[in-house]
């Protein structure tokens, strides 16, 4: 509790002195009568006697409350406000056929990429995140959103066959940059995951990266896949499912150039564990900017004190005019 106008409390000093002098003067004017025994006094006259004892204290109490109201007493309540400056993030995930390779346990590269992307999304706070999928062409799956549950459902739905086969890395960068360019956030990030070489689409990755740089987008490029060859499943109508070994063809030179052009970073993930670690590292490089602000909200108590003081004055007048007949 505090007083917004505390100097009004100094008025209690002359008020208390005036009240004390008035009581002394009243006692001098009305000296006490002496009785040898209380038994000689008549019995108290019920409510009239009780009201008479109450009345002298009502006016000083009312004036005291008015002085208290003038000092503007205030009760405080601590309030907390979450202030966030979210980052705008686009995820671009490769759906080309080579993502079927099963060098990422427990299943294939795409399965692990989906799981890790969902884990990344759920770890963010107040960041707007969107999703682009690409294979032979690029397609927007989700615009930037704060609906993380809905976005995770869309990530879960990513699968082979949604897009014509191929690897349109440049198109994915260009489309992601275009969406981020529309976003109001000060920080704009693209996390690009691919396991191949750009072989489709109207624009090459480095040119697209320069366009991204022009609109303030930073690219974190991830090359997914083991070094060397990886087991690739083949479903044969006669022999059933069997595996062949297919070389991993991540174009690291281009991905490094893309990251360097936009002041981002390139990562190589050769296992599910390393891919998860890469996303955690990117999360640490781009922390969600959330600040907790505390402040005190003050409520005025003066009007209540003033109302109570007015009520006491009214009660004094009411008793004086009715029960006690002090006023003509």
TAFEN-V941411 format. One record per residue. N is the residue number from 1. SS is DSSP state (H for helix, E for strand, L for the rest). PHI is phi as a letter, one per 30 degrees, with the letter a starting at -180 (none if undefined). NEAR is the number of other ideal C-beta (glycine too) atoms within 8 Angstrom. Layout:
n=N ss=SS phi=PHI near=NEAR
n=N ss=SS phi=PHI near=NEAR
This chain:
n=1 ss=L phi=none near=6
n=2 ss=E phi=b near=7
n=3 ss=E phi=c near=10
n=4 ss=L phi=d near=8
n=5 ss=L phi=b near=8
n=6 ss=H phi=d near=7
n=7 ss=H phi=d near=6
n=8 ss=H phi=d near=11
n=9 ss=H phi=d near=10
n=10 ss=H phi=d near=6
n=11 ss=H phi=d near=9
n=12 ss=H phi=d near=9
n=13 ss=H phi=d near=7
n=14 ss=H phi=d near=7
n=15 ss=H phi=d near=12
n=16 ss=H phi=d near=8
n=17 ss=H phi=d near=8
n=18 ss=H phi=d near=8
n=19 ss=H phi=d near=9
n=20 ss=H phi=d near=8
n=21 ss=H phi=d near=8
n=22 ss=H phi=d near=8
n=23 ss=H phi=d near=8
n=24 ss=H phi=d near=8
n=25 ss=H phi=d near=8
n=26 ss=H phi=d near=8
n=27 ss=H phi=d near=8
n=28 ss=H phi=d near=7
n=29 ss=H phi=d near=5
n=30 ss=L phi=c near=6
n=31 ss=L phi=d near=5
n=32 ss=L phi=d near=4
n=33 ss=L phi=d near=4
n=34 ss=L phi=c near=4
n=35 ss=L phi=b near=7
n=36 ss=L phi=d near=4
n=37 ss=L phi=b near=5
n=38 ss=H phi=d near=5
n=39 ss=H phi=d near=4
n=40 ss=H phi=d near=6
n=41 ss=L phi=d near=6
n=42 ss=L phi=d near=3
n=43 ss=L phi=d near=4
n=44 ss=L phi=d near=5
n=45 ss=L phi=c near=7
n=46 ss=L phi=i near=6
n=47 ss=H phi=d near=7
n=48 ss=H phi=d near=9
n=49 ss=H phi=d near=9
n=50 ss=H phi=d near=9
n=51 ss=H phi=d near=11
n=52 ss=H phi=d near=8
n=53 ss=H phi=d near=7
n=54 ss=H phi=d near=9
n=55 ss=H phi=e near=12
n=56 ss=H phi=d near=7
n=57 ss=H phi=d near=7
n=58 ss=H phi=d near=13
n=59 ss=H phi=d near=10
n=60 ss=H phi=d near=10
n=61 ss=H phi=d near=10
n=62 ss=H phi=d near=13
n=63 ss=H phi=d near=10
n=64 ss=H phi=d near=11
n=65 ss=H phi=d near=13
n=66 ss=H phi=d near=11
n=67 ss=H phi=d near=13
n=68 ss=H phi=d near=12
n=69 ss=H phi=d near=13
n=70 ss=H phi=d near=10
n=71 ss=L phi=d near=14
n=72 ss=L phi=h near=11
n=73 ss=E phi=d near=13
n=74 ss=E phi=b near=12
n=75 ss=E phi=c near=8
n=76 ss=E phi=c near=10
n=77 ss=E phi=b near=8
n=78 ss=E phi=d near=8
n=79 ss=E phi=c near=8
n=80 ss=E phi=b near=7
n=81 ss=E phi=b near=8
n=82 ss=E phi=c near=8
n=83 ss=E phi=c near=8
n=84 ss=E phi=b near=10
n=85 ss=E phi=b near=6
n=86 ss=L phi=d near=12
n=87 ss=L phi=c near=12
n=88 ss=E phi=c near=15
n=89 ss=E phi=b near=15
n=90 ss=E phi=c near=15
n=91 ss=E phi=c near=14
n=92 ss=E phi=c near=17
n=93 ss=E phi=c near=15
n=94 ss=E phi=d near=17
n=95 ss=L phi=c near=13
n=96 ss=L phi=d near=14
n=97 ss=H phi=e near=7
n=98 ss=H phi=d near=14
n=99 ss=H phi=d near=14
n=100 ss=H phi=d near=11
n=101 ss=L phi=e near=15
n=102 ss=L phi=c near=13
n=103 ss=L phi=c near=11
n=104 ss=L phi=c near=14
n=105 ss=L phi=d near=7
n=106 ss=L phi=d near=4
n=107 ss=L phi=b near=7
n=108 ss=L phi=c near=11
n=109 ss=H phi=d near=15
n=110 ss=H phi=d near=14
n=111 ss=H phi=e near=10
n=112 ss=H phi=d near=13
n=113 ss=H phi=d near=15
n=114 ss=H phi=d near=12
n=115 ss=H phi=d near=8
n=116 ss=H phi=d near=12
n=117 ss=H phi=d near=13
n=118 ss=H phi=d near=11
n=119 ss=H phi=d near=10
n=120 ss=H phi=d near=13
n=121 ss=H phi=d near=13
n=122 ss=H phi=d near=8
n=123 ss=L phi=d near=6
n=124 ss=L phi=c near=12
n=125 ss=L phi=b near=7
n=126 ss=L phi=i near=8
n=127 ss=L phi=c near=11
n=128 ss=E phi=d near=12
n=129 ss=E phi=b near=14
n=130 ss=E phi=b near=16
n=131 ss=E phi=b near=14
n=132 ss=E phi=b near=16
n=133 ss=E phi=c near=13
n=134 ss=E phi=b near=19
n=135 ss=L phi=b near=16
n=136 ss=L phi=d near=11
n=137 ss=L phi=b near=12
n=138 ss=E phi=c near=13
n=139 ss=E phi=b near=9
n=140 ss=E phi=d near=10
n=141 ss=E phi=c near=8
n=142 ss=E phi=b near=11
n=143 ss=E phi=d near=6
n=144 ss=E phi=e near=12
n=145 ss=E phi=a near=11
n=146 ss=L phi=c near=7
n=147 ss=L phi=d near=6
n=148 ss=H phi=d near=11
n=149 ss=H phi=d near=6
n=150 ss=H phi=d near=9
n=151 ss=H phi=d near=14
n=152 ss=H phi=d near=11
n=153 ss=H phi=d near=8
n=154 ss=H phi=d near=11
n=155 ss=H phi=d near=14
n=156 ss=H phi=e near=8
n=157 ss=L phi=d near=6
n=158 ss=L phi=d near=12
n=159 ss=L phi=a near=7
n=160 ss=L phi=d near=8
n=161 ss=L phi=j near=4
n=162 ss=L phi=d near=9
n=163 ss=L phi=b near=11
n=164 ss=L phi=d near=6
n=165 ss=L phi=d near=7
n=166 ss=L phi=k near=11
n=167 ss=L phi=b near=15
n=168 ss=L phi=c near=15
n=169 ss=H phi=d near=18
n=170 ss=H phi=d near=15
n=171 ss=H phi=d near=15
n=172 ss=H phi=d near=15
n=173 ss=H phi=d near=19
n=174 ss=H phi=d near=13
n=175 ss=H phi=d near=11
n=176 ss=H phi=d near=16
n=177 ss=H phi=d near=14
n=178 ss=H phi=d near=8
n=179 ss=H phi=d near=14
n=180 ss=H phi=d near=17
n=181 ss=H phi=d near=9
n=182 ss=H phi=d near=5
n=183 ss=L phi=d near=10
n=184 ss=L phi=d near=3
n=185 ss=L phi=d near=10
n=186 ss=L phi=d near=3
n=187 ss=L phi=c near=8
n=188 ss=E phi=b near=14
n=189 ss=E phi=b near=15
n=190 ss=E phi=c near=18
n=191 ss=E phi=c near=14
n=192 ss=E phi=c near=15
n=193 ss=E phi=c near=12
n=194 ss=E phi=b near=17
n=195 ss=L phi=b near=15
n=196 ss=L phi=b near=13
n=197 ss=L phi=c near=9
n=198 ss=L phi=d near=13
n=199 ss=L phi=b near=7
n=200 ss=L phi=a near=10
n=201 ss=L phi=j near=14
n=202 ss=L phi=d near=4
n=203 ss=L phi=b near=10
n=204 ss=L phi=d near=7
n=205 ss=H phi=e near=14
n=206 ss=H phi=d near=11
n=207 ss=H phi=d near=9
n=208 ss=H phi=d near=16
n=209 ss=H phi=d near=14
n=210 ss=H phi=d near=9
n=211 ss=H phi=d near=11
n=212 ss=H phi=d near=17
n=213 ss=H phi=d near=11
n=214 ss=H phi=d near=6
n=215 ss=L phi=c near=10
n=216 ss=L phi=i near=7
n=217 ss=E phi=c near=14
n=218 ss=E phi=c near=11
n=219 ss=E phi=c near=16
n=220 ss=E phi=c near=15
n=221 ss=E phi=c near=14
n=222 ss=E phi=b near=15
n=223 ss=E phi=c near=14
n=224 ss=E phi=c near=14
n=225 ss=L phi=k near=14
n=226 ss=L phi=d near=9
n=227 ss=L phi=d near=5
n=228 ss=L phi=i near=6
n=229 ss=E phi=c near=7
n=230 ss=E phi=b near=13
n=231 ss=E phi=d near=10
n=232 ss=E phi=b near=12
n=233 ss=E phi=d near=10
n=234 ss=E phi=b near=8
n=235 ss=E phi=c near=6
n=236 ss=E phi=c near=8
n=237 ss=L phi=d near=3
n=238 ss=L phi=c near=4
n=239 ss=L phi=d near=4
n=240 ss=E phi=i near=6
n=241 ss=E phi=d near=7
n=242 ss=E phi=b near=8
n=243 ss=E phi=c near=9
n=244 ss=E phi=b near=7
n=245 ss=E phi=c near=8
n=246 ss=E phi=b near=10
n=247 ss=E phi=d near=7
n=248 ss=L phi=d near=13
n=249 ss=L phi=b near=8
n=250 ss=L phi=d near=13
n=251 ss=L phi=d near=11
n=252 ss=H phi=d near=9
n=253 ss=H phi=e near=6
n=254 ss=H phi=d near=12
n=255 ss=H phi=d near=16
n=256 ss=H phi=d near=10
n=257 ss=H phi=d near=11
n=258 ss=H phi=e near=18
n=259 ss=H phi=d near=13
n=260 ss=H phi=d near=9
n=261 ss=H phi=d near=12
n=262 ss=L phi=c near=13
n=263 ss=L phi=i near=6
n=264 ss=L phi=c near=13
n=265 ss=E phi=b near=8
n=266 ss=E phi=c near=14
n=267 ss=E phi=b near=11
n=268 ss=E phi=c near=9
n=269 ss=E phi=c near=12
n=270 ss=L phi=c near=8
n=271 ss=L phi=a near=10
n=272 ss=H phi=d near=10
n=273 ss=H phi=d near=6
n=274 ss=H phi=d near=10
n=275 ss=H phi=d near=15
n=276 ss=H phi=d near=10
n=277 ss=H phi=d near=9
n=278 ss=H phi=d near=11
n=279 ss=H phi=d near=13
n=280 ss=H phi=d near=8
n=281 ss=H phi=d near=9
n=282 ss=H phi=d near=13
n=283 ss=H phi=d near=11
n=284 ss=H phi=d near=7
n=285 ss=H phi=d near=8
n=286 ss=L phi=b near=9
n=287 ss=L phi=d near=6
n=288 ss=L phi=d near=10
n=289 ss=E phi=c near=8
n=290 ss=E phi=b near=9
n=291 ss=E phi=b near=7
n=292 ss=E phi=c near=8
n=293 ss=E phi=c near=8
n=294 ss=E phi=c near=8
n=295 ss=E phi=a near=7
n=296 ss=E phi=c near=8
n=297 ss=E phi=c near=8
n=298 ss=E phi=c near=10
n=299 ss=E phi=c near=8
n=300 ss=E phi=d near=8
n=301 ss=L phi=c near=10
n=302 ss=H phi=e near=12
n=303 ss=H phi=e near=8
n=304 ss=H phi=d near=7
n=305 ss=H phi=d near=13
n=306 ss=H phi=d near=11
n=307 ss=H phi=d near=8
n=308 ss=H phi=d near=9
n=309 ss=H phi=d near=16
n=310 ss=H phi=d near=9
n=311 ss=H phi=d near=8
n=312 ss=H phi=d near=13
n=313 ss=H phi=d near=11
n=314 ss=H phi=d near=8
n=315 ss=H phi=d near=9
n=316 ss=H phi=d near=12
n=317 ss=H phi=d near=9
n=318 ss=H phi=d near=8
n=319 ss=H phi=d near=13
n=320 ss=H phi=d near=11
n=321 ss=H phi=d near=8
n=322 ss=L phi=c near=7
n=323 ss=L phi=d near=7
n=324 ss=L phi=c near=10
n=325 ss=L phi=h near=7
n=326 ss=L phi=d near=6
n=327 ss=L phi=c near=6
n=328 ss=L phi=d near=1
